[in-house]
């Protein structure tokens, strides 16, 4: 068997293995077993909506399957027990009017969540919902990436992120040789990023360093937010 044919067969086998990788549900069931302690005031509830008495708040009904960051809308971050490298992710979220959160891949690289409905130009690149948040260097924002289009829905509605993320690469001595990459980010069905490199942890990351793997982090201290159907598939 030639080297070329063998390489093709190995590549096909690897592709088949990836295609069969199972989704890991991080908000399945009626507890937070997939998330590290402490979890602050996070609650599992059955349904969530905008509070009709105050659109800057969320209201909910008893149940399970949806995580909401408590009655104050500001609490600890949710950090997954399991760590990931290259992943495909599906995440559904809801924010109240004016609220803010974020999804940190590997606890280091943030896709911003914000009430950006109808916003044309925000304060700086990457602050918009779906933006790849900037790094914080010499007391200034550096390297943020705004989404191609504003795909935000009104506050109080469920929204989706579908993401393919590639972790940074390291040599045998642990030196980074390739940056992390958001290969593709889709917000509410619209492609907003493709092949965006991130040179290091973004602002307010859980860690300052970079590693081959890390947890998923859902930001909980910036305002009312809810999450559901949070699932990842290792690639």
FIRODREN-369076 format. One record per residue: x, y, z of N, C-alpha, C in turn; residue in three letters. Coordinates in steps of 0.02 Angstrom, whole numbers, padded with zeros to 5 digits, always signed. Layout:
BEGIN
XYZXYZXYZALA;...
% end
This chain:
BEGIN
+00042-00060+00000+00000+00000+00000+00044+00062+00000UNK;+00029+00109-00045+00071+00169-00049+00058+00214+00011UNK;+00106+00258+00024+00100+00306+00079+00040+00351+00068UNK;+00027+00372+00006-00028+00417-00009-00095+00384+00007UNK;-00103+00320-00015-00165+00284-00003-00176+00274+00072UNK;-00122+00255+00108-00128+00246+00180-00149+00310+00214UNK;-00120+00366+00193-00137+00430+00223-00210+00447+00212UNK;-00235+00433+00151-00305+00446+00136-00352+00404+00179UNK;-00333+00340+00189-00374+00296+00230-00376+00319+00302UNK;-00317+00339+00328-00314+00363+00397-00355+00427+00405UNK;-00352+00471+00355-00391+00533+00358-00465+00519+00358UNK;-00486+00470+00316-00556+00452+00312-00580+00423+00378UNK;-00538+00381+00409-00556+00351+00473-00564+00404+00526UNK;-00517+00452+00526-00521+00507+00575-00583+00548+00565UNK;-00600+00561+00501-00660+00600+00486-00722+00564+00511UNK;-00724+00498+00502-00781+00460+00524-00788+00461+00599UNK;-00731+00458+00635-00733+00461+00708-00761+00527+00731UNK;-00739+00582+00699-00764+00648+00719-00838+00654+00707UNK;-00862+00625+00650-00932+00631+00633-00976+00596+00684UNK;-00949+00545+00719-00988+00507+00767-00981+00533+00838UNK;-00941+00585+00848-00932+00612+00915-01000+00634+00943UNK;-01012+00619+01005-01076+00633+01035-01078+00703+01065UNK;-01136+00734+01063-01145+00799+01095-01147+00788+01171UNK;-01116+00834+01206-01115+00833+01279-01161+00888+01303UNK;-01215+00869+01337-01264+00917+01361-01242+00941+01431UNK;-01232+01006+01438-01208+01033+01501-01265+01058+01546UNK;-01325+01063+01520-01383+01083+01561-01438+01030+01559UNK;-01418+00968+01556-01467+00914+01556-01488+00898+01627UNK;-01549+00875+01635-01572+00853+01701-01592+00911+01746UNK;-01594+00896+01810-01620+00944+01858-01568+00966+01909UNK;-01504+00963+01890-01452+00986+01936-01394+01016+01896UNK;-01345+01042+01933-01288+01076+01902-01226+01032+01904UNK;-01234+00966+01899-01176+00921+01908-01121+00933+01856UNK;-01138+00962+01799-01088+00975+01747-01048+01038+01759UNK;-01064+01074+01814-01033+01139+01827-00999+01140+01895UNK;-00942+01174+01898-00903+01176+01960-00936+01220+02013UNK;-00919+01205+02075-00938+01249+02130-00881+01299+02142UNK;-00896+01359+02168-00962+01384+02187-01002+01406+02126UNK;-01068+01404+02132-01112+01424+02078-01156+01483+02097UNK;-01142+01512+02154-01178+01572+02173-01253+01562+02175UNK;-01290+01608+02144-01363+01608+02145-01395+01578+02083UNK;-01356+01545+02041-01385+01514+01982-01441+01466+02001UNK;-01495+01467+01962-01553+01424+01973-01570+01386+01910UNK;-01598+01327+01919-01628+01290+01863-01703+01302+01864UNK;-01730+01323+01807-01801+01340+01803-01831+01309+01740UNK;-01898+01316+01735-01932+01284+01679-01944+01329+01619UNK;-01954+01394+01631-01963+01442+01577-01940+01510+01601UNK;-01921+01553+01553-01896+01619+01569-01925+01668+01519UNK;-01939+01729+01542-01962+01781+01498-01943+01849+01527UNK;-01952+01900+01487-01941+01968+01512-01994+01985+01564UNK;-01974+02019+01616-02020+02038+01669-02065+02095+01644UNK;-02130+02084+01639-02174+02137+01612-02175+02200+01656UNK;-02157+02193+01720-02156+02251+01764-02091+02290+01760UNK;-02039+02257+01733-01973+02289+01728-01933+02253+01674UNK;-01929+02279+01613-01895+02244+01558-01820+02235+01570UNK;-01792+02267+01621-01722+02257+01637-01711+02196+01681UNK;-01765+02160+01696-01761+02099+01735-01789+02040+01696UNK;-01775+01980+01720-01806+01919+01693-01851+01889+01747UNK;-01901+01854+01725-01944+01817+01771-01948+01745+01746UNK;-01966+01698+01791-01964+01627+01772-02015+01587+01811UNK;-02025+01525+01787-02069+01478+01820-02028+01417+01843UNK;-02052+01380+01893-02015+01323+01918-02006+01269+01864UNK;-01953+01230+01872-01940+01176+01826-01867+01162+01819UNK;-01846+01138+01761-01776+01123+01749-01760+01132+01675UNK;-01696+01130+01660-01673+01135+01590-01649+01203+01570UNK;-01663+01254+01610-01641+01322+01596-01604+01349+01657UNK;-01545+01378+01646-01506+01409+01699-01515+01484+01697UNK;-01533+01514+01753-01539+01587+01757-01498+01611+01817UNK;-01467+01669+01809-01418+01690+01859-01448+01727+01919UNK;-01503+01701+01945-01529+01720+02010-01569+01785+02011UNK;-01599+01798+02069-01644+01856+02074-01609+01923+02067UNK;-01545+01926+02082-01509+01989+02075-01482+02000+02005UNK;-01478+01947+01966-01450+01953+01898-01376+01965+01897UNK;-01343+01953+01953-01270+01960+01957-01244+01910+02009UNK;-01206+01862+01985-01180+01810+02030-01117+01780+02000UNK;-01095+01724+02027-01034+01691+02002-01043+01669+01930UNK;-00987+01657+01897-00988+01627+01830-01002+01553+01836UNK;-01033+01524+01784-01038+01451+01778-00977+01426+01740UNK;-00942+01377+01770-00881+01350+01740-00889+01275+01736UNK;-00881+01247+01677-00893+01176+01668-00840+01134+01703UNK;-00862+01076+01727-00815+01028+01757-00769+01001+01703UNK;-00798+00982+01647-00759+00953+01593-00722+01007+01555UNK;-00662+00990+01531-00623+01036+01491-00622+01013+01418UNK;-00614+01062+01374-00619+01049+01302-00563+01083+01265UNK;-00548+01056+01205-00502+01089+01159-00542+01110+01098UNK;-00531+01076+01041-00570+01090+00981-00642+01067+00992UNK;-00690+01112+00979-00760+01093+00990-00806+01125+00938UNK;-00863+01094+00931-00921+01125+00900-00970+01137+00957UNK;-01001+01196+00960-01044+01214+01015-01110+01242+00991UNK;-01163+01226+01028-01228+01257+01018-01249+01286+01085UNK;-01267+01350+01086-01284+01383+01149-01344+01428+01137UNK;-01394+01423+01180-01452+01467+01175-01454+01511+01237UNK;-01471+01576+01227-01467+01623+01283-01523+01675+01276UNK;-01537+01707+01332-01585+01762+01335-01557+01815+01382UNK;-01561+01879+01362-01543+01934+01407-01602+01980+01415UNK;-01603+02015+01471-01653+02067+01482-01629+02131+01447UNK;-01670+02182+01447-01653+02246+01415-01590+02275+01448UNK;-01540+02290+01406-01479+02321+01429-01429+02274+01462UNK;-01443+02209+01463-01401+02163+01501-01341+02138+01459UNK;-01298+02100+01493-01232+02084+01467-01209+02018+01496UNK;-01180+01975+01454-01149+01913+01477-01095+01894+01426UNK;-01074+01832+01427-01024+01811+01379-01010+01737+01386UNK;-00989+01706+01331-00970+01635+01330-00895+01632+01318UNK;-00859+01603+01366-00786+01599+01362-00766+01527+01344UNK;-00741+01518+01284-00714+01453+01264-00647+01442+01299UNK;-00640+01383+01328-00580+01366+01367-00571+01413+01426UNK;-00624+01449+01446-00619+01497+01500-00577+01557+01483UNK;-00561+01565+01417-00511+01615+01398-00533+01661+01340UNK;-00574+01637+01295-00587+01674+01233-00662+01687+01228UNK;-00681+01750+01233-00752+01767+01241-00788+01785+01176UNK;-00846+01755+01168-00896+01782+01121-00945+01821+01164UNK;-00952+01885+01149-00992+01931+01190-01066+01918+01183UNK;-01101+01924+01239-01175+01925+01240-01195+01993+01268UNK;-01239+02028+01232-01260+02094+01252-01327+02109+01220UNK;-01366+02151+01252-01426+02176+01219-01405+02226+01165UNK;-01396+02202+01104-01373+02244+01048-01428+02254+00997UNK;-01490+02240+01015-01544+02246+00966-01549+02317+00939UNK;-01544+02324+00873-01552+02388+00841-01492+02435+00846UNK;-01437+02411+00876-01377+02454+00884-01338+02455+00818UNK;-01322+02514+00794-01284+02521+00732-01209+02521+00745UNK;-01185+02566+00787-01114+02569+00804-01107+02572+00880UNK;-01074+02522+00908-01064+02523+00981-00996+02553+00998UNK;-00978+02551+01062-00921+02590+01087-00854+02569+01057UNK;-00843+02504+01047-00779+02481+01021-00788+02411+00991UNK;-00744+02391+00946-00750+02326+00912-00750+02268+00961UNK;-00800+02225+00955-00804+02165+00996-00852+02170+01054UNK;-00876+02231+01070-00923+02238+01125-00994+02217+01105UNK;-01008+02217+01040-01075+02201+01016-01091+02126+01028UNK;-01156+02110+01032-01174+02040+01040-01148+01999+00981UNK;-01114+01945+00997-01082+01905+00946-01010+01926+00931UNK;-00989+01982+00959-00921+02004+00949-00871+01959+00984UNK;-00811+01953+00955-00756+01920+00989-00722+01974+01030UNK;-00727+01968+01095-00709+02023+01140-00634+02038+01136UNK;-00615+02101+01146-00544+02119+01141-00503+02094+01200UNK;-00439+02097+01192-00391+02085+01246-00380+02152+01283UNK;-00352+02149+01342-00339+02209+01381-00264+02216+01390UNK;-00235+02263+01353-00162+02271+01352-00146+02345+01363UNK;-00103+02359+01411-00083+02428+01427-00144+02473+01437UNK;-00192+02447+01475-00252+02484+01494-00294+02506+01434UNK;-00294+02465+01382-00337+02480+01325-00360+02416+01291UNK;-00416+02420+01256-00442+02363+01219-00404+02353+01155UNK;-00384+02290+01143-00343+02274+01085-00371+02212+01051UNK;-00379+02214+00985-00394+02154+00946-00465+02129+00949UNK;-00513+02171+00966-00582+02149+00965-00608+02143+00893UNK;-00657+02099+00883-00685+02088+00816-00761+02094+00819UNK;-00787+02144+00786-00860+02152+00782-00890+02100+00736UNK;-00952+02080+00747-00985+02034+00701-00995+02066+00632UNK;-00998+02025+00581-01009+02051+00513-01075+02088+00507UNK;-01125+02061+00541-01192+02091+00540-01219+02089+00610UNK;-01265+02135+00625-01300+02133+00689-01360+02086+00682UNK;-01353+02026+00711-01406+01976+00707-01448+01973+00770UNK;-01441+02022+00814-01473+02019+00880-01549+02024+00875UNK;-01582+01985+00917-01654+01989+00926-01669+02035+00986UNK;-01731+02056+00994-01748+02098+01052-01735+02062+01118UNK;-01721+02100+01170-01713+02068+01236-01777+02032+01256UNK;-01767+01978+01294-01825+01937+01313-01841+01882+01263UNK;-01802+01877+01209-01812+01823+01161-01750+01776+01163UNK;-01763+01713+01149-01708+01664+01147-01667+01675+01083UNK;-01601+01672+01091-01555+01679+01035-01506+01621+01035UNK;-01472+01611+00979-01427+01553+00972-01358+01573+00947UNK;-01308+01538+00973-01241+01538+00944-01226+01466+00922UNK;-01199+01459+00862-01171+01395+00839-01099+01409+00819UNK;-01053+01374+00851-00982+01393+00848-00939+01332+00832UNK;-00891+01341+00789-00836+01293+00782-00773+01329+00805UNK;-00741+01301+00856-00684+01332+00888-00623+01285+00885UNK;-00566+01313+00868-00504+01274+00867-00457+01301+00921UNK;-00436+01257+00965-00392+01276+01020-00322+01294+00995UNK;-00283+01331+01034-00214+01345+01015-00173+01280+01013UNK;-00120+01282+00975-00075+01225+00968-00008+01239+01002UNK;+00021+01184+01029+00084+01190+01066+00133+01137+01041UNK;+00197+01153+01045+00248+01104+01026+00262+01058+01085UNK;+00309+01013+01076+00324+00963+01128+00351+00993+01192UNK;+00375+01055+01188+00401+01088+01248+00350+01136+01279UNK;+00289+01135+01252+00237+01177+01280+00235+01248+01254UNK;+00274+01263+01203+00273+01330+01174+00216+01335+01123UNK;+00179+01389+01127+00123+01398+01080+00150+01409+01009UNK;+00123+01372+00962+00144+01379+00892+00087+01402+00846UNK;+00025+01398+00870-00032+01423+00832-00083+01453+00880UNK;-00113+01509+00860-00164+01541+00901-00230+01503+00900UNK;-00271+01515+00950-00340+01492+00949-00377+01526+00891UNK;-00426+01491+00862-00463+01517+00805-00537+01504+00814UNK;-00577+01556+00805-00649+01546+00796-00660+01533+00721UNK;-00665+01469+00704-00670+01448+00634-00735+01474+00603UNK;-00788+01471+00642-00853+01493+00617-00899+01508+00676UNK;-00931+01566+00674-00980+01584+00725-01044+01605+00689UNK;-01099+01573+00708-01165+01588+00679-01210+01613+00734UNK;-01239+01672+00725-01284+01702+00774-01354+01706+00744UNK;-01400+01670+00775-01469+01669+00751-01473+01653+00676UNK;-01432+01605+00655-01434+01582+00586-01392+01622+00537UNK;-01359+01675+00559-01318+01716+00515-01245+01709+00532UNK;-01203+01698+00482-01131+01693+00493-01104+01761+00510UNK;-01071+01766+00569-01045+01830+00591-00969+01832+00596UNK;-00936+01772+00598-00863+01768+00598-00841+01706+00560UNK;-00785+01711+00526-00752+01653+00497-00677+01661+00503UNK;-00644+01609+00530-00571+01605+00534-00540+01667+00567UNK;-00565+01682+00627-00537+01739+00665-00490+01711+00718UNK;-00426+01730+00714-00377+01710+00763-00382+01754+00825UNK;-00368+01724+00883-00365+01761+00946-00296+01750+00974UNK;-00258+01804+00983-00187+01798+01000-00175+01781+01073UNK;-00226+01789+01115-00219+01773+01186-00285+01780+01220UNK;-00288+01765+01286-00351+01771+01323-00381+01840+01317UNK;-00446+01842+01307-00481+01906+01301-00494+01936+01371UNK;-00519+01996+01371-00527+02033+01434-00573+01995+01483UNK;-00555+01996+01548-00593+01964+01601-00596+01888+01594UNK;-00547+01859+01562-00543+01786+01556-00532+01755+01625UNK;-00548+01691+01630-00538+01653+01691-00463+01641+01704UNK;-00424+01636+01650-00353+01622+01655-00314+01672+01613UNK;-00252+01686+01633-00209+01730+01594-00164+01691+01546UNK;-00158+01626+01559-00114+01585+01517-00154+01551+01462UNK;-00120+01510+01421-00153+01471+01369-00133+01398+01376UNK;-00180+01354+01364-00170+01282+01371-00205+01246+01314UNK;-00191+01181+01305-00225+01143+01252-00299+01133+01265UNK;-00319+01134+01329-00389+01124+01347-00409+01172+01403UNK;-00475+01181+01410-00501+01223+01464-00576+01217+01468UNK;-00606+01243+01521-00679+01236+01530-00718+01288+01490UNK;-00781+01274+01480-00827+01325+01454-00849+01368+01514UNK;-00851+01433+01504-00874+01478+01557-00930+01522+01532UNK;-00983+01527+01572-01039+01571+01558-01038+01628+01609UNK;-01031+01688+01585-01023+01746+01629-01089+01761+01665UNK;-01084+01769+01732-01145+01778+01771-01149+01843+01810UNK;-01100+01887+01805-01097+01945+01850-01111+02012+01816UNK;-01136+02011+01754-01145+02074+01717-01218+02094+01706UNK;-01265+02055+01730-01335+02071+01720-01377+02008+01708UNK;-01444+02014+01710-01487+01956+01703-01476+01919+01636UNK;-01468+01853+01641-01458+01812+01582-01482+01741+01598UNK;-01505+01707+01546-01526+01637+01552-01495+01598+01494UNK;-01481+01534+01508-01453+01489+01458-01492+01424+01457UNK;-01496+01394+01397-01525+01328+01389-01492+01293+01330UNK;-01501+01228+01326-01474+01188+01270-01401+01205+01256UNK;-01362+01203+01309-01290+01215+01303-01257+01147+01290UNK;-01233+01138+01229-01204+01074+01212-01140+01083+01171UNK;-01092+01038+01183-01028+01040+01148-01012+00971+01120UNK;-00978+00971+01063-00957+00908+01033-00882+00914+01018UNK;-00840+00875+01052-00768+00878+01038-00754+00859+00966UNK;-00707+00896+00936-00687+00882+00867-00616+00854+00865UNK;
% end
